[in-house]
Amino acid sequence: MKDPVREATERLRAAKLLSARADARILWRHAEGRDDVFQQFIARRLSHEPVAYITGHKEFWSLDFDVGPGVLIPRPETETLVEQALRELGDRTRSYRLLDLGTGSGCLLIALLKELSNATGIGVDASADALAVASTNLLRHGLVNRAALVAGGWDAAPGQFDLIVANPPYVRSGDLQALPPDVRDNEPKEALDGGPDGLDAYRSLAFLLPRYLSSTGIALLEIGAGQHQVVGLMEAAGLVLFRIVPDLAGIPRCLVVGLGRGLERLAQKKIGNRGPTR
Ligand code: GLN
């Protein structure tokens, strides 16, 4: 008998699906040895349904997240924000207040809460589907006591925050059609469509961040390839650019901004804890 995984890999490859072998393996494991179920999964994959929607799972920051239609699938480049946030904060034990704007599956909020043991956070999303999935994920990761979800737009969060993260929709409306069919025909348009120039969400964020940020707070924003104009939008709103961080592919992916003296004051506090400087 022919190896079902190998046979499926060949079919996926013939349909020009890029990660044919890995997809076939994951779907085989998810079918738990039932060939009829596996064949249904392969048929769905052949119609470009993302593997993560078929299995209902996606790994992010080495954590397992529930995902489903209506929720953007966590992407590896978004881990850049988690990595950089941890670098900026230094001390992981302080009781930071986090805000994740457009939380989707909750992956950024949850990854950060897992790393920052005394932090609390709010995830905001306008999508009921996203909030339902984020809520499941908070429960699964044991974080319901340290996090709250808020339904609404960019301005829906109450209070001020030490660390703000956002992976907003940033694809130009006119470019949506050119996205791979996996993304274009399956993932939620609200999580991708950034308006005519792709920058609509950043305009709202630039307006709101000065209100949301505590005096020592920082915000980390994911940007799309080549979206350097976002820096200008933030600076025009009175924010200071601290850093632009590339993802693993070398693409500038994460902006770190704050109010004028945000990082300096964080640094001073850290030095203060160790006694007088020399
Ligand atoms: N990077 C995503 C993509 O490839 C876009 C995500 C977003 O708009 N935030 O489709």
Boltz pocket constraint, residues with backbone or C-beta under 6 A from the ligand:
constraints:
  - pocket:
      binder: B
      contacts: [[A, 75], [A, 167], [A, 168], [A, 169], [A, 170], [A, 171], [A, 179], [A, 183], [A, 191], [A, 192], [A, 193]]
      max_distance: 6.0
